[in-house]
Amino acid sequence: MLIFRHQDGGKVASPEQMQVWMQQTMDWVGSIAAQNKYVEGNGLPFDDARVVQNKGSKKVVTNGPFGDIKETLGGFIIVKADSVEEAVEFAKGSPVLQGEGNSVEVRKIARNR
């Protein structure tokens, strides 16, 4: 799984910038799919997002993720990779990395066998 993390810098991209970034992302995902390595993926919109926290004996629910966060999860894709190194190579091509401080986390998915 490739998990996209965005640093919050207070800047909001223009609609034109977002359109360019989305096209770059679709092209990048398309290149992975052309290798028959793409499984699935999705963005993680903020609409109706909630954060549930353990605050002592209470479970506190807030609208979120907002407030003091320094980074946000923007989305993920699942790829079929023969090794972690192959997944890292996919991650290196992600347009998410154009943003200062942004990252792509590469994780194996635990499968029940």
URFEN-V639023 format. One record per helix or strand of 3 or more residues. SS is the DSSP state (a for helix, b for strand). FROM is the first residue (numbers start at 1). LEN is the number of residues. Records with the same first field share a line. If there is no record, write none. Layout:
SS = FROM-LEN  FROM-LEN
//
This chain:
b = 2-6  38-6  50-6  58-6  71-9  103-4
a = 15-20  84-9  95-4
//
